[in-house]
Amino acid sequence: MREAELTISFEELQHRITAIDRLIETVSYMIIVHIIL
């Protein structure tokens, strides 16, 4: 794999990790709110 392709896939990976991280945060927040209420 060329360096440019590797950089693009690494950036994509970071975006996906951030998206998954936000999803987990949202889901755990909803669960906590549900438990409290």
C-alpha positions in Angstrom: 0.0 0.0 0.0 1.2 3.5 -0.8 1.8 6.1 1.9 -1.0 8.3 0.6 -3.5 5.5 0.7 -2.4 4.5 4.2 -2.9 8.1 5.4 -6.4 8.2 3.9 -7.4 4.9 5.6 -5.9 6.1 8.9 -8.0 9.3 8.7 -11.1 7.3 7.9 -10.3 5.0 10.9 -10.0 8.0 13.2 -13.4 9.4 12.0 -15.0 6.0 12.6 -13.5 5.7 16.1 -14.8 9.2 16.9 -18.2 8.4 15.6 -18.3 5.1 17.6 -17.1 7.0 20.7 -19.9 9.5 20.4 -22.4 6.7 19.9 -21.2 4.9 23.0 -21.4 8.2 25.0 -25.0 8.9 23.8 -26.1 5.3 24.5 -24.6 5.2 28.0 -26.1 8.7 28.7 -29.6 7.4 27.6 -29.2 4.3 29.8 -28.1 6.4 32.8 -31.1 8.8 32.3 -33.4 5.8 32.0 -32.1 4.2 35.2 -32.4 7.5 37.1 -35.9 8.2 35.8 
